[in-house]
């Protein structure tokens, strides 16, 4: 019974499993078929969408291509129209050219015919002129060449007389106006520049509190004063003058070094040869710095910029140099201001003129001995330190030792003379001044053939008048050279002296 139940249960179980499998398979198959159908439908939908998109893109592309083709066709049509217009224009031009060519050929033909007619008339005119010339020569008794020569000579003489008279009038008028204008400019320039009068000597006086200090300065057996003179290169005079020691030297820099060294030594109280050397060396350095500072301050006061440091040092050294008692730095500053004013009056650049005026005497303070005149040496220094050519020429030419190439040069020359010749600028005894002028004239008068001599421009120029019948042009040149050499060897004078020999022939006639 149990076995049967088990078998029945197993059979039922198998039948149920087979039924369940069949049912499950049926359901799965149904779902699968349904999914496939749905997938096919979706695929169809997607396919239709893609086809629509492709058709739309194709239509868009087709429309763009058609538009582009249409645009290109329009351009081609426009180019064809332009070419047709150009072709028409070229054809018209070609026709115009052809027509003008025909007109030109016709004109050339007419000109050729007219030339032939003119040539014929010219030949006839020549024949008539020859006939008239022959008749005139027969009537006058002169050939054509002789008559022409006489006419030319008479016209030449008349033209020369008229030209000479006209030139003399122009020259006289120009000289008169030039002198008046020059005087006005110089007077205005001098009036606008205020100057000081300062005279420098070749000695300096060092003041002391009491005569006891003199003994300390002299030292045992004079060793201190000898050491100080040896180191500074000056002469120290200690005499009976109360509370004063005289320092004598022609070099103002040395005098200043000695004066400052004495001041420090007396203030310190220690005076012996080793201390003297130490103090003098220190003072020299201080003075070098002061020279540079003076040069810088001078350039700043005058508004001059861009100077080479070495030129600034040279300008500072001018403070300790003098020419005939006139301080060189003061003279340079005064000349610079005069140059600026005069350049402004003439419509020139006042800054350049002021620069040239300040530097014009830098050749008077050389660091080394030279045989060149100070103007030429100053020009070389300025050229060495890259100053412009017109300024170098103004420096070198302010005593007429080289040719003046710019208007700056005569301005510097005139202002230098104004600064040096004004009252009180330079110290020279009147008697010595007059004697120097007389000596200049006497030397020139000692030569044969000289009729008159004139020392002008405060002795800067000597004019020598010679007889035209006694000395010729070659001898005049030789005479000026000989007079210059004799003056240079026998006289002492400031700057330079220009010797001008004048030889002229005068023709005098009287109408009675």
Residue pairs with C-beta under 8 A, 6 or more apart in sequence:
133 144
136 144
137 143
137 144
140 147
142 150
185 342
185 345
185 346
186 342
186 414
186 418
188 341
188 345
189 338
189 341
189 342
189 345
189 415
189 418
190 338
190 418
190 422
192 341
193 334
193 337
193 338
193 341
195 334
195 419
195 422
195 425
196 330
197 423
197 424
197 425
198 326
198 327
198 330
199 325
199 326
199 424
199 427
200 252
200 322
200 325
200 326
200 327
201 325
202 248
202 249
202 250
203 246
203 247
203 248
203 249
203 255
204 246
204 247
204 255
204 256
204 258
204 259
205 244
205 245
205 246
205 247
206 244
206 245
206 246
206 247
206 259
206 262
206 263
207 243
207 244
208 214
208 217
208 243
208 244
208 245
208 266
209 243
210 243
211 242
211 243
213 266
214 238
214 245
216 224
216 266
216 271
217 224
217 225
217 228
217 236
217 238
217 245
217 262
217 265
217 266
217 271
218 224
218 225
218 238
219 225
219 227
219 271
219 272
223 273
224 271
224 272
224 273
224 276
225 236
225 238
227 273
227 276
227 277
228 236
228 258
228 261
228 262
228 276
228 280
229 235
229 236
231 276
231 277
231 280
232 254
232 257
232 258
232 261
232 280
233 249
233 251
233 254
234 247
234 248
234 249
234 251
234 254
234 255
234 258
235 247
235 248
235 249
236 245
236 246
236 247
236 248
236 258
237 245
237 246
237 247
237 248
238 245
238 246
239 246
245 262
247 255
247 258
247 259
247 262
248 255
249 255
249 258
251 320
252 320
252 321
252 322
253 287
253 317
253 320
256 287
256 320
257 280
257 283
257 284
257 287
258 280
260 283
260 286
260 287
261 276
261 279
261 280
261 283
264 279
264 282
264 283
265 271
265 275
265 276
265 279
268 275
268 279
290 316
291 313
291 316
291 317
291 319
291 320
292 309
292 312
292 313
292 316
293 316
294 315
294 316
294 319
294 329
295 311
295 312
295 313
295 314
295 315
295 316
295 317
296 312
296 316
298 315
298 316
298 329
298 333
298 358
299 305
299 307
299 312
299 315
299 358
301 333
302 333
302 336
302 337
302 354
302 358
303 351
303 354
304 336
304 351
304 354
304 355
304 358
307 315
308 385
308 386
308 387
310 385
311 359
311 362
311 381
311 382
311 385
311 387
314 362
314 365
314 381
315 329
315 332
315 358
315 359
315 362
316 329
317 365
318 327
318 328
318 329
318 332
318 361
318 362
318 364
318 365
319 327
319 328
319 329
321 327
321 328
321 329
321 364
321 365
322 328
323 331
323 361
323 364
323 420
323 426
323 494
324 420
324 426
324 427
324 428
324 494
325 426
325 427
326 420
326 425
326 426
326 427
328 361
328 364
328 365
331 361
331 419
331 420
331 425
332 357
332 358
332 359
332 360
332 361
333 358
334 419
335 357
335 358
335 360
335 361
335 412
335 415
335 416
335 418
335 419
336 354
336 355
336 357
336 358
337 354
337 357
338 357
338 415
338 418
338 419
339 350
339 353
339 354
339 356
339 357
339 408
339 411
339 412
339 415
340 350
340 351
340 353
340 354
340 357
341 350
342 353
342 411
342 414
342 415
343 349
343 350
343 352
343 353
343 354
343 408
343 411
344 350
346 407
346 411
348 407
348 408
348 411
352 388
352 390
352 391
352 408
353 408
353 411
353 412
355 387
355 391
356 390
356 391
356 394
356 395
356 408
356 411
356 412
357 411
357 412
357 415
357 416
359 378
359 382
359 387
359 391
359 395
360 375
360 378
360 394
360 395
360 398
360 412
360 416
361 374
361 378
361 416
362 378
362 381
362 382
362 395
363 372
363 373
363 374
363 375
363 376
363 377
363 378
363 379
363 380
363 381
363 395
364 374
364 378
366 377
370 377
372 380
373 399
373 401
373 496
375 395
375 396
375 397
375 398
375 399
375 401
375 402
376 396
376 401
376 402
378 395
378 396
379 392
379 393
379 395
379 396
379 397
379 402
380 396
382 391
382 392
382 395
383 389
383 392
389 405
390 405
390 406
390 408
391 408
393 402
393 404
393 405
393 406
393 408
393 409
394 404
394 406
394 408
394 409
394 411
394 412
395 412
396 402
397 403
397 404
397 405
397 409
397 413
398 409
398 412
398 413
398 416
399 413
399 495
399 496
400 413
400 496
400 498
401 496
404 410
404 413
417 457
417 458
417 460
419 425
420 426
420 494
421 458
426 494
433 458
433 459
436 459
436 491
436 493
437 455
437 459
438 455
439 491
440 453
440 455
440 459
440 462
440 487
440 491
440 497
441 453
441 454
441 455
441 462
443 483
443 486
443 487
443 490
443 491
444 450
444 453
444 462
444 464
444 483
444 499
445 453
447 479
447 482
447 483
448 470
449 466
449 467
449 470
449 471
449 475
449 479
450 464
450 465
450 466
450 479
451 465
451 466
451 467
452 464
452 465
453 462
453 463
453 464
453 465
454 462
454 463
454 465
455 461
455 462
456 462
456 463
459 493
459 497
460 495
460 496
460 497
460 498
461 497
461 498
461 499
461 500
462 483
462 487
462 497
462 498
462 499
462 500
463 500
463 502
464 479
464 480
464 483
464 499
464 500
464 501
464 502
465 502
466 476
466 479
466 501
466 502
466 503
467 503
468 503
468 504
468 505
468 506
471 479
471 503
472 503
473 503
476 501
476 503
477 501
479 501
480 499
480 500
480 501
483 499
483 501
484 497
484 499
487 493
487 497
487 499
